[in-house]
Amino acid sequence: MTVALGEATAILRDQDPIVLIDRKERTYLRTLRRGGRLSLRGGHIPCDDVIGLPEGSIVETPRGEPLLVLRPTYAQLIPNLPRRAQPIYPKDVGPILLWGDIGPGMRVVEVGIGPGALTMALLRAVGPGGQLTSYEVREDFATIARENVERYLGPSPQWTLRVGDAFAGIAERDVDRIVIDLAEPWRLLDRVAEALRPGGVLTGFIPTALQVKELVDGLRRHGGFAAIETLETMLRGWHVRDRSVRPEHRMVAHTGFLVFARRLAPGSALTPYTPYSSGEEDAAPTDAPPAPDDEGGDPPEGLADD
């Protein structure tokens, strides 16, 4: 019998990471190992009973409790990663990849690796034709991240992990993007400026408003960066059951701020904007056209095309 490519891809195999989801939608991350057992909720399921099934199958615990079996999505995987450091969660990873403009074939440097959550997203984004170099000063963090990438993502020949202090120097040059997850990223700006190509994007992930102020002020003082943006994301799930449709009582609110900036070409400079000066140059001319829709919404209905 011929097996279609999509159907063959769906088959669960030895060493695959899986998630088991119970009727209360609780999620358990496990790894299939031939001859092994999946331990959860006081029972055991032989891995050999799961290996060979297609994703989306239902298995039962010895107590008869049904469990849905799937390979984990990135969003399911990250909160369950083995770790000693806090990961960057999926709600922040999405904006990092989009606002940070990280895509296939790019050369990216990551500073601060944690458990490797963002590392896996960056490797998926740059693809086999790109290159990712990660700097991590702590050997124990680097070891956990390496193990997580190998276990949950697989071979990644486009990845170089450097155990060392990026403050002592970034060896790479003319990279397309740099992502920093450190407490004091403003101290790294000279190193970043040396490594990042003109037009390249710097992304900083930082937890507090005071750190945001330090970083943005540092970027402006440095003179080698422009187009600075700061944002945060909040994620609110919804409870949808029968006639009950409402926001969840708990939400993933603040986890960190994201700061983005572009590298200026050598010799280029922008005059810092002083919003509270008393000069008339800050006032908009009376005949200026209407400002664009900063909210990003649809234009009002009923307007004729220009």
C-alpha positions in Angstrom: 0.0 0.0 0.0 1.3 3.4 -0.9 1.4 6.0 1.9 1.0 9.7 1.0 3.7 12.1 2.0 1.5 14.0 4.4 0.2 10.8 6.0 3.7 9.5 6.5 4.8 12.7 8.1 1.9 12.4 10.6 3.1 9.1 11.9 4.7 9.3 15.4 8.2 7.8 15.7 10.8 6.8 18.2 12.4 9.9 19.9 9.6 12.2 18.8 8.5 14.8 21.4 4.8 14.7 22.0 2.1 16.4 24.0 -0.7 14.5 25.7 -3.8 16.6 26.4 -6.5 15.4 28.8 -10.2 16.3 28.9 -9.5 19.4 31.1 -7.0 20.5 28.4 -4.0 20.1 30.6 -0.9 19.5 28.5 1.9 17.1 29.3 5.2 17.2 27.3 6.9 13.8 26.9 9.4 12.1 24.5 8.7 8.7 22.8 11.4 6.1 23.4 11.0 2.6 22.1 10.7 0.2 25.0 10.0 3.0 27.4 6.9 4.2 29.3 5.1 7.5 29.5 4.4 8.3 33.1 1.6 10.8 34.0 -1.3 11.1 36.4 -0.3 8.1 38.4 -0.3 5.7 35.4 2.0 4.5 32.7 1.4 4.2 28.9 3.9 2.0 26.9 5.7 4.2 24.3 5.4 1.2 21.9 1.6 1.6 22.0 2.0 5.2 20.7 4.8 4.8 18.2 3.3 4.2 14.8 0.1 6.0 15.5 -0.8 9.1 13.5 -0.9 12.5 15.2 -4.3 13.3 16.5 -4.9 9.8 17.9 -6.5 9.0 21.3 -4.8 6.8 23.8 -6.1 5.7 27.2 -4.4 5.6 30.6 -4.7 2.3 32.6 -7.6 4.0 34.3 -9.4 4.5 31.0 -8.8 8.3 30.8 -8.6 9.4 27.1 -5.6 11.5 26.1 -5.1 13.3 22.8 -1.6 12.7 21.3 0.1 15.4 19.1 3.5 16.7 18.3 3.9 20.0 20.2 3.6 23.3 18.5 6.2 25.9 19.4 3.7 27.6 21.7 3.1 24.3 23.5 6.7 23.4 23.7 8.3 26.5 25.2 6.5 26.8 28.6 7.4 23.1 29.2 11.1 23.3 28.3 13.6 22.0 30.9 15.3 25.2 32.2 17.1 27.1 34.8 16.6 30.4 33.2 13.3 32.1 32.3 12.4 31.6 28.6 11.2 34.2 26.2 7.6 33.2 25.7 5.8 32.8 22.4 3.8 36.0 22.7 7.1 37.9 22.6 8.9 35.6 20.1 6.3 36.5 17.4 7.0 40.3 17.5 10.7 39.6 17.8 10.6 37.7 14.5 8.3 40.2 12.8 9.4 43.6 14.1 12.9 42.3 14.1 12.4 41.2 10.5 14.2 37.8 10.9 13.8 35.5 7.9 15.4 32.8 5.7 19.0 33.0 4.8 19.9 35.8 7.3 23.0 35.9 9.5 21.8 36.5 13.1 23.6 36.9 16.4 21.8 36.1 19.7 23.2 37.3 23.0 21.9 35.5 26.1 20.4 32.1 25.4 18.4 31.0 28.4 17.0 27.6 27.9 17.1 27.9 24.1 13.4 28.9 23.5 14.2 31.9 21.3 17.1 30.0 19.8 14.8 27.4 18.3 12.5 30.1 16.9 15.5 31.9 15.3 16.8 28.6 13.8 13.5 27.9 12.3 13.3 31.5 10.9 16.7 31.6 9.3 16.3 28.1 7.9 19.1 25.8 6.6 20.5 28.6 4.4 20.9 31.1 7.2 23.3 31.3 10.2 22.7 31.8 13.9 25.5 32.4 16.4 24.5 32.4 20.1 26.6 33.9 22.9 26.0 32.6 26.5 28.4 33.4 29.4 27.1 30.6 31.6 28.2 27.1 30.8 25.2 25.5 32.6 22.7 27.6 30.6 24.5 26.7 27.4 24.4 23.0 28.2 20.6 23.1 28.8 20.0 25.1 25.7 22.1 22.8 23.6 20.2 19.7 24.9 16.8 21.4 24.3 17.7 22.3 20.7 19.0 18.8 20.0 16.0 17.1 21.6 13.2 19.2 20.3 14.5 20.7 17.1 17.0 18.2 15.9 20.3 18.7 14.0 21.0 22.4 13.4 24.3 22.7 11.4 23.6 26.4 10.8 24.0 27.1 14.6 27.1 28.1 16.5 27.0 28.3 20.3 29.8 30.3 21.8 30.3 30.0 25.6 31.7 33.4 26.4 31.1 37.0 27.3 29.7 39.2 24.4 30.8 42.3 26.4 34.4 41.1 25.6 33.6 41.2 21.9 31.4 39.9 19.1 33.5 38.1 16.6 31.0 38.2 13.7 30.8 41.1 11.2 28.2 42.4 8.8 25.4 40.4 10.4 21.9 41.1 9.4 20.2 41.0 12.9 21.2 41.0 16.5 18.9 39.9 19.4 19.9 40.7 23.0 18.4 39.2 26.1 20.5 40.7 28.8 19.9 42.9 31.9 22.1 45.8 30.6 22.0 45.8 26.8 23.1 49.4 26.6 26.6 48.4 27.7 26.8 46.3 24.5 26.0 49.0 21.9 29.6 49.6 20.8 30.0 45.8 20.2 26.7 45.7 18.4 27.6 48.6 16.2 30.8 46.8 15.1 29.0 43.6 14.2 25.8 44.8 12.7 25.7 45.8 9.0 24.2 49.2 7.9 20.4 48.9 8.0 20.5 45.8 10.2 18.1 45.5 13.1 18.9 45.4 16.8 16.3 43.8 19.0 16.4 44.1 22.8 14.2 42.1 25.2 14.2 43.7 28.7 11.8 43.2 31.7 11.5 46.7 33.3 10.6 50.2 32.2 13.8 51.7 33.8 15.8 49.3 31.6 13.9 50.5 28.6 14.8 54.1 29.4 18.4 53.2 29.7 18.5 51.3 26.4 16.6 53.9 24.4 18.7 56.8 25.8 21.8 54.8 25.1 20.8 54.2 21.5 20.2 57.9 21.0 23.4 58.9 22.6 25.4 56.4 20.6 24.6 58.1 17.3 24.9 54.9 15.3 21.2 53.8 15.6 17.8 55.2 14.5 14.2 54.3 13.9 13.8 53.2 17.5 10.6 51.5 18.6 9.4 50.2 21.9 6.5 47.9 22.6 5.1 45.2 24.8 2.5 42.4 24.0 -0.2 41.1 26.2 -2.1 37.8 25.6 -5.6 37.2 26.8 -7.3 33.9 26.1 -11.0 33.3 25.9 -13.2 30.7 27.6 -15.7 29.3 25.1 -18.0 26.6 26.5 -21.7 26.1 25.6 -23.4 29.4 26.4 -20.4 30.8 28.3 -18.2 33.0 26.2 -16.0 35.3 28.2 -12.3 36.3 28.7 -10.2 33.9 30.8 -9.9 35.0 34.4 -6.1 34.8 34.0 -4.0 36.4 31.2 -0.4 36.5 30.3 0.2 40.2 30.8 3.6 41.8 31.1 6.6 39.6 30.5 9.0 42.1 29.0 9.5 45.1 26.7 10.8 44.9 23.2 13.1 47.6 21.8 14.0 47.7 18.1 16.5 50.0 16.3 18.2 50.2 12.9 21.9 50.5 12.3 22.9 53.7 10.5 25.5 53.7 7.7 29.0 54.9 8.7 29.1 58.7 8.6 25.4 59.1 8.8 23.9 61.0 11.7 20.4 62.2 12.8 19.9 65.4 14.9 18.2 64.3 18.1 14.5 65.3 18.3 13.7 67.6 21.3 10.0 67.4 21.8 9.7 70.0 24.6 11.7 72.8 23.0 10.0 76.2 22.8 10.9 76.9 19.2 8.1 77.2 16.6 9.8 74.5 14.5 8.0 71.9 16.6 4.6 73.2 15.7 2.8 71.6 12.7 2.1 74.0 9.9 -1.5 75.0 9.6 -1.7 73.8 6.0 -0.2 70.4 6.8 -2.2 67.4 5.5 -4.0 65.1 8.0 -1.8 62.7 9.9 -1.9 59.1 8.9 -4.0 56.6 10.8 -1.5 55.7 13.6 -3.9 53.2 15.1 -3.5 50.9 12.0 -7.3 50.5 11.6 -9.4 50.6 8.5 -10.2 54.1 7.0 -13.7 55.4 7.6 -16.3 54.0 5.3 -17.9 56.1 2.5 -14.8 58.0 1.6 -14.2 58.4 -2.1 -10.8 57.2 -3.6 -8.4 59.9 -4.4 
